[in-house]
Amino acid sequence: MKVKLIKYTPEPEKMVAAAARLCYSPVGGEQLLEDIGTEEANKLVRFVVKSGHLSTAEHISFTFAIEGVSRALTHQLVRHRLASYNQQSQRYVKFMGNYQYITPPAIKDNAKMCLKYDEFVKHIHNFYEELLEAGVEAEDARYILPNASETKIIMTMNGRELLHFFTVRCCNRAQWEIKELAVTMLKLIKKVCPVVFEKAGPNCLSGPCPEGKFTCNNPPEESDFNE
């Protein structure tokens, strides 16, 4: 898995603080953004995040380039609707000699099953290549490709949606691959926007587990989401 934060709102904490100030200020947003200092901004950001006034975090956004993940992961990822996505197309990209796939750890750890898994996926890909060579269009040949197929995606989310994303996808009950993605994303974001995402992560970091009887009984530490 390769995850890179390629674009984000400059001085995101100041942007969130200026948005919060605007609601009670006689002056405009541009002046507020110019006038607010770092210490003041950070104090205000902590207050609005703790208070749950997260509309202010919608004014900051973060764009990630993601590679080496499966279609099984991106099928989950796009359920987060308040985001923008562009994904490598299986209609127009032909995976002849460049086909890659993801193997779950549970299969990798079982040597016998891993061998069968590799053989089966390669068999599927061989048939995919046969279909292309027979003149079948890639948009139809792709129907046999598995969810394990590697893909690439660019994703942009605003701060509020990311805070929600981290509550559900950094949870121990999240599927392993999207959890790995979420934890990696959070570590990257904390480097450029540490105050907004200071307490980001699964709900159990700040209160009781919302999973009820399905709780993992093994809550993580805040340090698990720092480099």
C-alpha positions in Angstrom: 0.0 0.0 0.0 1.3 3.4 -0.9 -0.5 6.5 0.4 0.6 10.1 -0.1 -1.0 13.4 0.9 -0.5 15.4 -2.2 -2.6 18.5 -1.6 -4.2 20.2 1.4 -5.6 23.6 2.6 -2.7 25.8 3.6 -2.7 26.7 7.4 -5.8 24.5 8.0 -6.1 25.4 11.7 -6.3 29.1 10.9 -8.9 28.4 8.3 -11.1 26.5 10.8 -10.6 29.2 13.4 -11.4 32.0 11.0 -14.6 30.2 10.0 -15.6 29.9 13.7 -14.8 33.6 14.4 -16.8 34.8 11.5 -20.1 33.7 13.1 -19.6 36.3 15.8 -17.5 39.0 14.0 -18.4 42.3 12.3 -15.4 41.9 9.9 -15.0 39.5 7.0 -13.3 36.2 6.6 -10.3 37.5 4.7 -9.4 39.9 7.5 -10.0 37.3 10.2 -7.7 34.9 8.4 -5.0 37.6 8.2 -5.3 38.7 11.8 -5.6 35.4 13.7 -2.4 34.1 15.3 -1.3 30.5 15.6 -1.8 30.2 19.3 -5.2 31.8 19.2 -6.2 29.6 16.3 -5.2 26.4 18.0 -7.0 27.3 21.2 -10.2 28.1 19.2 -9.9 24.9 17.1 -9.7 22.7 20.2 -12.8 24.4 21.6 -14.9 24.0 18.4 -13.8 20.4 17.9 -14.5 19.5 21.5 -17.9 21.2 21.3 -18.8 19.3 18.1 -19.1 22.5 16.0 -17.6 20.7 13.0 -19.1 22.7 10.2 -16.0 24.8 10.4 -13.8 21.8 9.5 -15.7 21.6 6.2 -13.6 24.5 4.9 -10.4 22.5 4.9 -9.7 19.6 2.5 -7.0 17.0 2.0 -6.2 15.1 -1.2 -4.6 11.6 -1.2 -3.0 9.6 -3.9 -3.5 5.9 -3.0 -2.0 2.9 -4.7 -1.5 -0.8 -4.0 -5.0 -1.3 -2.7 -7.7 -3.7 -3.7 -11.0 -3.2 -5.4 -12.5 -4.7 -2.2 -11.1 -1.7 -0.3 -12.3 1.0 -2.8 -15.8 -0.5 -2.8 -15.9 0.4 0.9 -14.1 3.7 0.5 -16.7 5.2 -1.9 -19.4 4.7 0.6 -18.1 7.8 2.3 -20.2 10.1 0.1 -18.9 13.5 1.1 -15.7 13.1 -0.8 -14.4 13.2 -4.4 -12.9 10.2 -6.1 -11.1 9.3 -9.4 -10.1 5.7 -9.8 -8.1 3.8 -12.4 -10.6 2.5 -14.9 -10.9 -1.2 -15.7 -12.8 -0.2 -18.8 -9.9 1.6 -20.5 -6.8 0.2 -18.8 -5.9 -3.3 -20.1 -4.1 -5.4 -17.5 -2.0 -7.6 -19.7 1.5 -7.9 -18.2 0.9 -5.3 -15.5 -1.7 -7.1 -13.4 -1.2 -6.9 -9.6 -3.5 -8.3 -6.8 -3.7 -8.0 -3.1 -3.4 -11.1 -0.8 -5.0 -10.8 2.7 -2.8 -11.6 5.7 -5.0 -14.4 6.8 -4.3 -16.1 3.5 -0.6 -15.2 3.4 -0.2 -16.9 6.8 -1.6 -20.2 5.5 1.1 -21.5 3.1 -1.2 -24.1 1.5 -4.1 -21.8 1.0 -1.8 -19.0 -0.2 -0.5 -21.2 -2.9 -4.0 -22.1 -4.1 -5.0 -18.5 -3.9 -2.1 -17.4 -6.1 -2.8 -20.2 -8.6 -6.5 -19.4 -8.8 -5.9 -15.6 -9.3 -3.3 -16.3 -12.0 -5.7 -18.6 -13.7 -8.4 -15.9 -13.7 -5.9 -13.4 -15.2 -4.8 -15.8 -17.9 -8.4 -16.2 -19.0 -8.8 -12.4 -18.9 -5.8 -12.1 -21.3 -7.3 -14.8 -23.5 -10.5 -12.7 -23.7 -8.7 -9.6 -24.7 -6.6 -11.5 -27.3 -9.9 -12.9 -28.7 -11.1 -9.4 -29.3 -13.4 -9.0 -26.2 -13.3 -5.3 -25.0 -11.6 -4.6 -21.7 -14.9 -3.3 -20.3 -16.4 -6.8 -20.7 -13.3 -8.9 -20.0 -13.0 -7.2 -16.6 -16.2 -8.9 -15.4 -14.1 -11.9 -14.3 -11.4 -10.0 -12.4 -11.6 -10.5 -8.6 -12.0 -7.9 -5.8 -8.4 -8.6 -5.1 -7.4 -6.7 -8.2 -4.9 -3.8 -7.4 -6.2 -0.4 -8.1 -5.2 3.3 -7.8 -7.4 6.1 -6.6 -7.2 9.8 -5.9 -9.5 10.9 -3.0 -10.3 14.3 -1.6 -12.2 14.7 1.7 -13.0 17.7 3.9 -12.0 17.9 7.5 -15.4 17.0 8.9 -15.8 13.9 6.8 -12.3 12.8 7.6 -13.0 13.0 11.3 -16.0 10.8 10.8 -14.0 8.5 8.5 -11.4 7.9 11.2 -14.0 7.1 13.8 -15.3 4.1 11.8 -12.3 3.0 9.8 -9.6 3.2 12.5 -11.7 1.0 14.7 -10.4 -2.5 15.4 -13.6 -3.9 13.9 -12.9 -2.3 10.6 -11.8 -4.5 7.7 -8.0 -4.9 7.9 -7.1 -3.2 4.6 -9.2 -0.1 5.0 -8.1 0.2 8.6 -4.5 0.2 7.4 -5.4 2.9 4.9 -7.2 5.0 7.6 -4.4 4.8 10.1 -1.8 5.7 7.5 -3.9 8.7 6.4 -4.4 9.9 9.9 -0.6 9.8 10.6 0.0 11.9 7.5 -2.7 14.4 8.3 -1.4 14.9 11.9 1.9 16.1 10.4 0.2 19.1 8.7 -3.0 19.6 10.8 -2.2 18.3 14.3 -4.7 20.3 16.2 -7.9 19.6 14.3 -7.0 15.9 14.3 -5.5 15.8 17.8 -8.2 13.5 19.1 -9.1 11.8 15.8 -9.5 8.1 15.7 -12.1 5.5 16.8 -14.9 6.5 19.2 -13.4 4.5 22.0 -10.5 7.0 22.4 -12.9 9.5 23.8 -15.7 7.5 25.3 -17.4 4.0 25.5 -17.3 1.7 22.5 -20.4 2.2 20.4 -20.2 -1.4 19.1 -22.0 -2.8 22.1 -21.7 -6.6 22.4 -19.5 -6.6 19.3 -16.8 -4.5 21.1 -13.2 -5.8 20.6 -12.4 -5.0 24.3 -8.9 -3.9 23.1 -9.1 -0.1 22.6 -6.0 1.5 20.9 -3.9 4.3 22.3 -3.6 7.8 20.8 0.0 7.0 20.2 -1.0 4.3 17.8 -2.0 7.0 15.3 1.2 9.0 15.5 4.4 8.4 13.6 
